[in-house]
């Protein structure tokens, strides 16, 4: 049986998770017996091995993680580049964000809060200029349209007709 970390909480079901650093997590209801948890893990041994191997391959082929110095440099670049882009596109679109923040988010390049404050990941600075503009305009569009419905994409297309091509640059 594969070794695993057990996390008990006020939940109703058992769940398995393979983390990015190749650990096996088992989430369990508080009162469930260890025997039932072990049986669950044993019954999912094939799934665990398959997904562990996939994660190991992803980890092996991934670029090295940025150092703290790299992150600080990206944050500085973001704070230098993004405010003028936000100002330019805000003026052009007639929209006003209530705030601006640079984060170290790794899963999303930008976000717009319910209160219209914009957040951008410093890792956006690793993208081409056209992609950076896309993320800025995308988040500004969320000031007017909070979801990704047809009106959102119509608004985005009004300012960046080539947004689909630009989106490919983010990958």
C-alpha positions in Angstrom: 0.0 0.0 0.0 1.2 3.5 -0.9 2.0 5.7 2.1 -0.3 8.7 2.4 -1.2 11.7 4.6 -4.5 11.6 6.3 -6.6 14.8 6.8 -9.7 14.3 8.9 -12.4 17.0 8.8 -16.1 17.5 9.0 -16.8 16.0 5.6 -19.1 13.1 4.6 -17.0 11.4 2.0 -13.5 10.0 1.4 -11.3 11.7 -1.2 -7.9 11.2 -2.8 -5.5 13.8 -4.0 -2.1 13.7 -5.6 -0.3 17.0 -4.8 2.1 18.8 -7.1 5.0 17.6 -5.0 3.8 14.0 -5.4 2.3 13.4 -2.0 -0.8 11.3 -1.6 -3.5 13.0 0.5 -6.5 11.2 1.8 -9.4 13.3 3.2 -11.7 11.6 5.6 -14.7 12.2 7.8 -13.8 12.6 11.4 -15.2 9.3 12.8 -14.3 6.9 10.0 -12.2 3.9 11.1 -8.6 3.5 10.0 -9.5 0.1 8.6 -12.1 1.6 6.2 -9.6 4.3 5.2 -6.9 1.8 4.5 -9.4 -0.3 2.5 -10.4 2.7 0.4 -6.7 3.5 -0.4 -6.0 -0.1 -1.2 -9.1 -0.2 -3.6 -7.7 2.8 -5.4 -4.1 1.6 -5.7 -4.1 1.5 -9.5 -5.5 5.1 -9.7 -2.9 6.3 -7.2 0.0 4.8 -9.1 -1.2 6.1 -12.5 -1.7 9.6 -11.2 1.5 9.6 -9.2 3.4 8.7 -12.3 1.7 11.4 -14.4 2.5 14.0 -11.7 6.2 12.8 -11.5 6.4 13.2 -15.3 4.9 16.7 -15.1 7.3 17.6 -12.3 10.3 16.3 -14.2 9.5 18.2 -17.4 8.6 21.5 -15.6 11.0 24.4 -15.7 12.7 25.2 -12.4 10.8 27.3 -9.9 11.7 31.0 -9.9 13.9 32.2 -7.0 12.8 34.9 -4.6 15.0 37.4 -6.5 13.3 36.4 -9.8 9.9 37.0 -8.2 10.9 40.4 -6.8 12.2 41.4 -10.3 8.9 40.3 -11.9 6.9 42.2 -9.3 9.0 45.3 -9.9 8.5 45.0 -13.6 4.8 44.5 -13.2 4.5 47.6 -10.9 6.4 49.6 -13.6 4.5 48.3 -16.7 0.9 47.6 -15.6 -0.3 50.9 -14.2 0.2 52.7 -17.4 -1.5 49.9 -19.4 -4.4 49.9 -17.0 -4.6 53.7 -17.3 -4.4 53.6 -21.1 -7.1 50.9 -21.5 -9.3 52.4 -18.8 -9.4 55.7 -20.6 -10.1 54.1 -23.9 -12.9 51.9 -22.5 -14.4 54.5 -20.2 -14.0 52.2 -17.2 -12.5 52.9 -13.8 -11.0 50.2 -11.5 -11.2 50.9 -7.8 -7.8 49.4 -7.1 -4.7 47.7 -8.4 -2.5 45.0 -6.9 0.4 42.8 -8.1 0.4 39.2 -6.7 2.4 36.0 -7.1 -0.6 33.9 -8.2 0.5 31.0 -10.4 -2.9 29.8 -11.7 -4.4 33.0 -13.0 -2.8 36.0 -14.6 -5.5 38.5 -13.5 -8.7 38.9 -11.6 -11.3 41.6 -11.0 -13.1 41.7 -7.6 -16.8 42.4 -7.0 -15.7 45.9 -6.0 -13.8 46.4 -9.3 -10.3 46.1 -7.9 -7.8 44.6 -10.3 -5.2 42.0 -9.4 -2.4 40.9 -11.7 0.1 38.1 -11.3 3.8 39.1 -11.6 4.2 36.1 -13.8 2.2 37.9 -16.5 5.5 39.8 -17.2 6.9 36.6 -18.7 4.3 36.8 -21.5 4.4 38.8 -24.8 3.1 42.4 -24.8 0.0 41.4 -26.8 -0.9 38.9 -24.1 -0.4 41.4 -21.3 -2.7 43.8 -23.0 -5.3 41.0 -23.4 -5.2 40.3 -19.6 -5.6 44.0 -18.8 -8.5 44.5 -21.1 -10.1 41.2 -20.0 -10.1 42.2 -16.4 -11.3 45.7 -17.2 -14.2 44.1 -19.1 -15.2 42.4 -15.9 -16.0 45.9 -14.4 -18.9 46.0 -16.8 -19.6 42.3 -17.3 -18.9 40.1 -14.2 -19.2 36.7 -16.0 -17.9 35.2 -19.2 -21.2 35.3 -21.1 -21.8 36.5 -24.7 -21.9 40.2 -23.7 -18.5 39.9 -22.0 -16.9 38.5 -25.1 -18.7 41.0 -27.3 -17.2 43.8 -25.2 -13.7 42.2 -25.2 -14.0 41.7 -29.0 -14.9 45.4 -29.4 -11.5 46.5 -28.0 -9.4 43.5 -29.0 -10.9 41.8 -32.1 -7.9 39.4 -32.2 -8.4 38.3 -28.5 -8.5 34.6 -29.5 -5.1 34.8 -31.1 -3.7 36.7 -28.2 -5.1 34.1 -25.8 -2.9 31.5 -27.5 0.2 33.5 -26.4 -0.7 32.9 -22.7 -0.2 29.1 -22.9 
